[in-house]
Amino acid sequence: MPRTSTLRKPRILLLSAYDAGSHRRWREQLVHSQPGFEWHVLSLSPRFFRWRIRGNALTWLNEPLLKESWDLLLVTSMVDLASIRGFHPNLAHTPALLYMHENQFAYPTSDDQHSSIDPQMVNLYSAVAAEVVLFNSEWNRRSFLEGVEKLFRRLPDGIPEGLPEQIAEKSRVMPVPIDDDVFHHISEGHRSGEREQLWGGNPESGTCSSPLRIVWAARWEYDKGPDRLLAILQELDRRAVNFQVCILGESFRKIPEALMSIRQQFSHRLVQFGYASSRTEYYQWLKSADVVLSTALHEFQGLAVLEAVAAGCVPIVPGREVYPELFAPEYVYPDCGEDIQTEAAHAATLIENQAGKGSGGQLSVPDVRSFSCNALKSGYENILITTIQPHELS
């Protein structure tokens, strides 16, 4: 257990400026898994995105905790670390570790969002200011560094030489862990019992005696590809595949039209449509499914898919973003860009094979135990200790 020279626990101030579900779960899990440190947390609610990423340092300007002495600042990717240090000179020499859940260089913009360089600059300034930068995947790390280089090519002058290389040198990959209790190795009999418990109805049966259950677990937003999900389900229906659908994930005021179409067109196949009432229920739904399907256009780690795989699902994922880094080619369908129908046909073929109806063989569930909290615990502890150690502990 780490100790300072006075045998006290190192004091860590964790800042989460946009405390959305995955960010909140990560910090809660980290604090719980690292009792050798004294933790204090400041967080802001996940709304008003543009204001949060640009104004968090101002919001916290008079925060008493920022006047205290710390052994480490641990900040998430939405935190304006450079301004935090500028507003609080007492923190100028406190080592800082930046955790990049996502990066604004690779985040797609919707049609109703105005383009702004501010979110990217907050990410960049924080990465420059931090002693260590952690990314949740190599894809996240690579796309950030490529985005910085692309931005620099657009700027007129005054670019520091070798800055992307300097950031790369102090960066490494450390995924958000999967909760240990998600991992589920079960017999077919147990899975059947899990299904019976969770079925609220009896979806129409097709040619197979046991329908393939597909789970889609993502935020109900455009960047998760709900229109592509609709196209895949329509293609499966056209091929007379016997399947059920479990739609999970957080919804917002504006629900994508594609999801409403799914609710209308596939009501006879839906076993769940909406946010699970608890983590326990959420994990039960994952454990009840055969296949986890992703249609995401934006995915920096793919935590929901990894959780589903840990629960026993076979992943069917697009060949873009983080997924080729996570899974072997046989689990990946081609990224066809704007040709949604062709992409849907490729995905449907993999699902059809998994249902035992196609010409291809069925896939086994990949081993993702290296992403478990237990497997990553010591790695996190080591990073925290080594970031603190080069600096004098107060």
C-alpha positions in Angstrom: 0.0 0.0 0.0 1.5 3.4 -1.0 2.5 5.8 1.7 4.2 9.1 1.9 7.3 9.7 4.0 5.1 10.5 7.0 3.2 7.2 6.5 0.0 8.9 5.4 -1.9 7.9 2.3 -1.2 10.0 -0.8 -4.0 12.6 -1.3 -5.6 12.6 -4.7 -8.1 15.1 -6.0 -10.2 13.7 -8.8 -11.9 16.2 -11.1 -14.8 15.0 -13.5 -16.2 18.0 -15.4 -18.9 16.1 -17.3 -19.9 13.3 -15.0 -21.8 11.1 -17.5 -22.6 7.5 -16.8 -19.3 5.9 -18.0 -17.2 8.7 -16.4 -19.0 8.4 -13.1 -18.7 4.6 -13.1 -15.0 4.8 -13.9 -14.2 7.2 -11.0 -16.4 5.3 -8.5 -14.8 2.0 -9.5 -11.3 3.5 -9.3 -11.8 5.0 -5.9 -13.3 1.7 -4.6 -10.4 -0.4 -6.1 -7.6 1.8 -4.7 -8.0 2.1 -1.0 -4.3 2.9 -0.5 -5.0 6.5 -1.5 -7.0 9.3 0.2 -9.6 10.3 -2.5 -11.5 13.6 -2.8 -13.8 14.1 -5.8 -15.3 17.2 -7.6 -17.8 16.5 -10.3 -20.2 18.5 -12.5 -23.5 17.2 -13.9 -23.4 16.0 -17.6 -25.4 18.8 -19.3 -24.6 21.9 -21.3 -21.7 20.2 -23.0 -20.1 23.4 -24.6 -20.3 25.3 -21.3 -19.0 22.4 -19.2 -15.9 21.7 -21.3 -15.0 25.4 -21.7 -16.2 26.8 -18.3 -15.4 24.1 -15.7 -12.3 25.9 -14.4 -14.4 29.0 -13.9 -17.2 27.1 -12.2 -14.7 25.7 -9.7 -12.9 29.0 -9.3 -13.9 29.4 -5.6 -13.9 25.7 -4.7 -12.1 25.3 -1.3 -10.6 21.9 -2.2 -8.6 23.6 -5.0 -6.9 25.7 -2.3 -5.5 22.7 -0.5 -2.3 20.7 -1.0 -2.5 17.5 -3.0 -0.1 14.7 -4.0 -1.8 14.2 -7.4 -4.5 15.8 -9.6 -6.4 13.2 -11.6 -8.6 14.8 -14.2 -10.9 13.5 -16.9 -10.8 14.6 -20.6 -13.4 17.3 -20.2 -11.4 19.2 -17.5 -9.6 22.3 -18.5 -6.4 21.4 -16.6 -4.3 24.3 -17.9 -6.9 26.9 -16.6 -7.2 25.0 -13.3 -3.5 25.4 -12.7 -3.5 29.0 -13.9 -6.3 30.0 -11.6 -4.8 28.1 -8.6 -1.0 28.8 -8.5 -0.7 26.4 -5.5 -1.4 23.5 -7.9 1.2 24.6 -10.5 3.7 22.0 -9.3 1.3 19.3 -8.2 1.7 16.3 -10.6 -1.4 15.8 -12.9 -2.7 12.7 -14.6 -5.1 13.2 -17.5 -7.6 10.4 -18.3 -8.9 10.6 -21.8 -12.3 8.9 -22.0 -12.7 10.4 -25.4 -11.0 13.1 -27.5 -12.7 16.0 -29.3 -10.6 15.6 -32.5 -12.3 12.3 -33.4 -15.7 13.1 -32.1 -18.2 13.4 -35.0 -20.5 16.4 -35.1 -24.2 16.2 -35.9 -25.9 18.5 -38.4 -27.3 20.7 -35.7 -24.0 21.3 -33.9 -21.9 24.4 -34.8 -18.2 23.8 -35.5 -15.9 25.1 -32.8 -12.2 24.5 -32.1 -12.6 25.2 -28.4 -13.3 21.6 -27.2 -10.2 20.4 -29.1 -8.0 23.1 -27.6 -9.2 22.2 -24.1 -8.1 18.6 -24.8 -4.8 19.8 -26.2 -3.9 22.2 -23.5 -4.8 19.7 -20.8 -2.5 17.1 -22.5 0.3 19.6 -22.6 -0.2 20.5 -19.0 -0.4 16.9 -17.6 2.6 14.9 -16.5 0.9 11.7 -17.7 -1.9 11.1 -20.3 -3.9 7.9 -20.2 -6.2 6.8 -23.0 -8.8 4.1 -22.8 -7.7 2.6 -26.1 -5.0 2.8 -28.7 -7.5 4.0 -31.2 -8.3 6.9 -28.8 -4.6 7.7 -28.4 -3.8 7.5 -32.1 -6.8 9.5 -33.3 -6.0 12.2 -30.7 -2.4 12.5 -31.8 -3.4 12.5 -35.5 -6.0 15.1 -34.8 -3.4 17.4 -33.1 -1.1 17.0 -36.1 -3.9 17.8 -38.5 -4.9 20.9 -36.5 -1.3 22.1 -36.5 -1.2 21.9 -40.3 -4.2 24.3 -40.4 -2.7 26.9 -38.1 -0.7 29.8 -39.5 2.4 29.9 -37.3 3.8 29.7 -33.8 3.5 25.9 -33.5 5.9 24.3 -30.9 8.2 21.8 -32.6 7.8 18.2 -31.6 4.7 18.7 -29.4 2.7 15.7 -30.7 5.8 13.5 -30.0 6.2 14.9 -26.5 2.5 14.1 -25.7 3.0 10.6 -27.2 6.0 10.0 -25.1 4.1 10.6 -21.8 1.0 8.8 -22.9 -0.1 5.2 -22.5 -3.3 3.0 -22.8 -5.2 2.0 -19.7 -8.8 0.9 -20.4 -11.9 1.5 -18.3 -12.2 -1.8 -16.4 -15.2 -4.2 -16.6 -16.8 -4.9 -13.3 -15.7 -8.3 -12.1 -19.3 -9.4 -11.4 -20.3 -9.0 -15.1 -18.2 -12.1 -16.1 -20.5 -14.9 -16.4 -19.7 -18.5 -17.5 -23.0 -20.3 -17.7 -24.5 -23.5 -19.1 -27.2 -23.5 -21.7 -29.7 -24.5 -19.0 -28.8 -21.5 -16.9 -29.1 -19.2 -19.9 -32.5 -20.5 -20.7 -33.6 -19.8 -17.1 -32.2 -16.3 -17.3 -34.2 -15.7 -20.5 -37.5 -17.1 -19.0 -37.1 -14.7 -16.1 -36.6 -11.7 -18.4 -39.2 -12.3 -21.1 -42.1 -10.1 -20.7 -43.9 -11.6 -23.7 -43.6 -14.3 -26.3 -42.2 -13.0 -29.5 -43.4 -14.8 -32.6 -41.3 -17.9 -33.4 -39.8 -18.5 -36.8 -38.2 -21.6 -38.4 -35.9 -22.2 -35.4 -37.2 -23.4 -32.0 -35.0 -21.0 -30.1 -34.7 -17.4 -31.4 -31.4 -15.7 -31.4 -31.4 -12.8 -29.0 -29.5 -9.7 -30.1 -28.7 -7.0 -27.6 -27.9 -3.4 -28.7 -26.6 -1.3 -25.8 -25.7 2.3 -26.6 -26.7 5.9 -26.0 -29.8 6.7 -28.2 -28.0 9.2 -30.3 -27.0 9.6 -34.0 -23.3 8.7 -33.4 -24.3 5.2 -32.3 -25.8 4.4 -35.7 -29.5 3.7 -34.9 -30.3 4.0 -38.6 -27.8 1.2 -39.3 -29.4 -0.9 -36.6 -32.8 -0.5 -38.3 -31.3 -1.5 -41.7 -29.7 -4.7 -40.1 -32.9 -5.7 -38.5 -34.8 -5.2 -41.7 -32.3 -7.4 -43.5 -32.5 -10.1 -40.9 -36.3 -10.0 -41.2 -36.0 -10.3 -45.0 -33.9 -13.4 -44.6 -36.4 -14.9 -42.2 -33.9 -15.2 -39.4 -35.6 -16.1 -36.1 -34.4 -13.4 -33.7 -35.3 -11.2 -30.8 -34.0 -7.7 -30.0 -33.1 -6.2 -26.7 -32.6 -2.4 -27.0 -30.8 -0.9 -24.0 -29.1 2.4 -23.4 -29.7 5.9 -22.2 -32.3 8.0 -24.1 -32.7 11.8 -24.2 -35.5 14.2 -25.1 -35.0 13.8 -28.8 -35.2 10.1 -29.7 -33.8 9.2 -33.1 -36.5 8.4 -35.7 -34.8 5.1 -36.5 -35.4 3.8 -33.0 -39.0 4.8 -33.1 -39.3 2.9 -36.4 -37.7 -0.2 -34.7 -40.3 0.0 -31.9 -43.1 0.1 -34.5 -41.8 -2.4 -37.0 -40.3 -4.9 -34.6 -42.6 -4.8 -31.6 -43.2 -8.6 -32.0 -39.4 -9.1 -31.6 -38.6 -6.6 -28.9 -38.1 -8.1 -25.4 -36.7 -4.8 -24.0 -36.8 -1.2 -25.3 -35.3 1.3 -22.9 -33.0 2.0 -20.1 -32.5 -0.7 -17.5 -33.7 0.3 -14.0 -30.5 -0.8 -12.3 -27.0 -2.2 -13.1 -28.2 -5.6 -11.9 -31.1 -5.6 -14.4 -28.7 -4.3 -17.1 -26.3 -7.2 -16.5 -29.2 -9.7 -16.5 -30.2 -8.5 -19.9 -26.7 -8.9 -21.2 -26.4 -12.4 -19.8 -29.7 -13.4 -21.4 -28.5 -12.5 -25.0 -26.6 -14.5 -27.6 -25.1 -11.7 -29.7 -24.1 -8.1 -28.9 -24.4 -5.9 -32.0 -22.7 -2.5 -32.4 -23.5 -0.1 -35.2 -21.5 2.8 -33.7 -19.9 5.6 -35.8 -18.1 6.8 -32.7 -16.6 4.4 -30.1 -13.4 5.2 -28.2 -13.4 2.0 -26.0 -16.6 0.0 -26.6 -17.2 -0.6 -23.0 -20.8 -1.7 -23.4 -19.8 -4.3 -26.0 -17.0 -5.5 -23.8 -19.4 -5.9 -20.9 -21.8 -7.9 -23.0 -18.9 -10.2 -24.2 -17.9 -10.7 -20.6 -21.5 -11.7 -19.9 -21.4 -14.3 -22.6 -22.4 -12.6 -25.9 -20.7 -13.0 -29.2 -19.7 -9.6 -30.6 -20.8 -8.5 -34.1 -19.1 -5.1 -34.6 -18.2 -2.7 -37.5 -14.7 -2.5 -38.8 -14.1 1.1 -37.6 -13.1 3.1 -34.5 -11.8 0.9 -31.7 -13.3 -2.4 -32.7 -10.6 -3.9 -35.0 -8.3 -3.3 -32.0 -10.5 -5.4 -29.7 -11.7 -8.3 -31.7 -10.4 -10.7 -34.4 -11.6 -10.2 -38.0 -14.2 -12.9 -37.9 -16.3 -10.8 -35.5 -16.0 -7.7 -37.6 -18.2 -6.7 -40.6 -16.9 -4.2 -43.1 -17.2 -0.5 -42.7 -19.1 0.6 -45.8 -19.3 4.3 -45.1 -22.5 5.8 -46.3 -23.6 2.6 -48.0 -25.8 1.5 -45.1 -27.6 -1.2 -47.0 -24.4 -3.0 -48.0 -23.0 -2.7 -44.5 -26.3 -4.1 -43.1 -26.0 -7.1 -45.4 -22.6 -7.9 -44.2 -23.6 -7.6 -40.5 -26.7 -9.7 -41.2 -24.6 -12.5 -42.7 -22.6 -12.8 -39.5 -25.7 -12.8 -37.4 -27.4 -15.3 -39.7 -24.4 -17.6 -39.2 -24.6 -17.2 -35.5 -28.3 -18.3 -35.6 -27.2 -21.5 -37.4 -29.0 -20.5 -40.5 -26.2 -19.3 -42.8 -23.4 -21.1 -44.5 -20.7 -19.9 -42.1 -19.8 -21.4 -38.8 -20.8 -20.1 -35.4 -18.3 -18.1 -33.4 -17.3 -18.6 -29.8 -17.3 -15.9 -27.2 -13.9 -14.1 -27.0 -11.9 -13.9 -23.8 -12.0 -10.4 -22.4 -10.8 -11.1 -18.9 -7.8 -8.9 -19.4 -10.2 -5.9 -19.2 -11.6 -7.0 -15.8 -11.2 -4.7 -12.8 -9.2 -7.4 -11.1 -6.7 -7.7 -14.0 -6.3 -3.9 -14.3 -6.2 -3.0 -10.6 -2.4 -3.3 -10.2 -1.7 -1.3 -13.4 -3.8 1.6 -12.2 -2.1 1.5 -8.8 1.4 1.5 -10.4 0.5 4.5 -12.6 -0.8 6.5 -9.7 2.3 5.8 -7.6 4.9 6.4 -10.4 3.2 9.7 -11.3 3.4 10.9 -7.7 6.9 9.6 -6.8 9.1 11.9 -8.9 7.6 14.8 -7.0 8.2 15.7 -3.3 5.2 14.5 -1.3 4.0 17.3 1.0 
